[in-house]
Amino acid sequence: MVIPSFRRSLIALLLAAAAFVPSGLAQQEFPPPQGNGHVVVLVSGTAGPKHDKEFAQAIAALGYDVALFDGNKMEGKGFSGIRSAIEQAKQMPHAVPGKVALIGLSLGGGIVLAYGSLMANEVAVDIVWYPATGFFSRFPGFARRIRVPVLMFAGESDTYRDCCLISTARAIAAAAGAAKVPFELITYPHTGHDFIVGGSNYNPQSYKDALDRTAARLKAAFGD
């Protein structure tokens, strides 16, 4: 069958476009005010990237090139999911070469903590906000394997689906302390799950403190 020239051109255009579609996970870039910056890979919770857009913008405003990924699509992918996200993020137009920072929220926090905290060759710092910590009981000795400095924020009133309990956060911190690995837990009284800006339990005081600590830890990690 002879394909008309218009259809041939259209097919060629579609094939060319497909060749430039990045493989792996979808992302959204939030460039820093100065144009280029160190990369922050931000992994969302179950509510998805749209829910965390305002938070991503706040991190970018600190001077970092933020790549926002959907934690739902990374669940179950293990190290390969994190590595794929890091490689994609490092290809962003405004990315500065070098190690990246990981920030995870809820489900994304659990993913970032469970896998990213072990990836010292790729990751400069691992910051998790009210992370899902159910994996901890399934991986004895997890804390001893931590190789990346971890900063965890947890609400003391967090009972969301029993995924992110303060008791588990404290157990991880205690195990990390015993193992003498770089781990810091900050807890907030009268604070529930999803306390970020735009979150269902937004807590201005807890959020501001955690954001300030995040800014300081990112600055220290990248030597800014």
Order of alpha helices (4+ residues) and beta strands (2+ residues): alpha-beta-beta-alpha-beta-alpha-alpha-beta-alpha-beta-beta-alpha-beta-alpha
